[in-house]
Amino acid sequence: YNWTIPSEITWNGTYSLYAAAAPKNLTDLQQTRYAEKPVSIQSQDSPDAITLMPGWNFISNPGYLQSGHDTMEIFSDVNSSGHSILGYEGETESWIPRKANDSFSPLWGYWIYSTDIISIPLFVNNTTVSPIRNLKTGWNTLGIQKPDRPVDQALASIHSNWTYLVRYNASMQQYMDPIIHDNTSDTYPVLKNKDGFW
């Protein structure tokens, strides 16, 4: 099927598409066979998106987002089955539930649960200012800026100050083997800019 998106739909998100067996309006579907299907609509001016898999996802924001699209509110359409979005504070070693009006801060890692596969558009602020992420001694959650690149390049700014880097595979719902800094190699895996890492 092809259809035109009504001009009054300006917000990216998931909407209900109705298909009826007769030429009926949505308000007049009595005694007509019809089906409803959720449809994700993404603006063409927002090519960046985070795709969530069913289960836990470890994600990050690779840069500054446009005002109004830079808080946890962008995840409001995610069916989280009652789970909170979680951040981690390395200095206090504590988990912090994130609220809708909390900032989706660049270069931090966040845990989010989804019951379905869903794509969340990112409205990037095309500023030339690069975000900075200060790491504390111990475990930190972090992300990287664009583009995707090998670990040694992505973490070049902290040189030898890191020991382990741990990735998470949301499709398999499990951690991957840790990357150990001392095991320098030309075959370092490539880090993805919307993934979160320990």
Secondary structure, DSSP 4 states (H G I P E B T S, - for coil): ---PPPTT--S-EEEEEEEESSS--GGG-TTS-EEEEEEEE--TT---EEEEPSEEEEEEB-S-B-TTSSBGGGGTTS--TTPPEEEEETTTTEEEEEPTTSB--BT-EEEEEESS-EEEE--B---SPPP--PPPSS---B---SS-EEHHHHTGGGTT---EE--EETTTTEEPPPEETTS--TTPPEEPTTB-B-
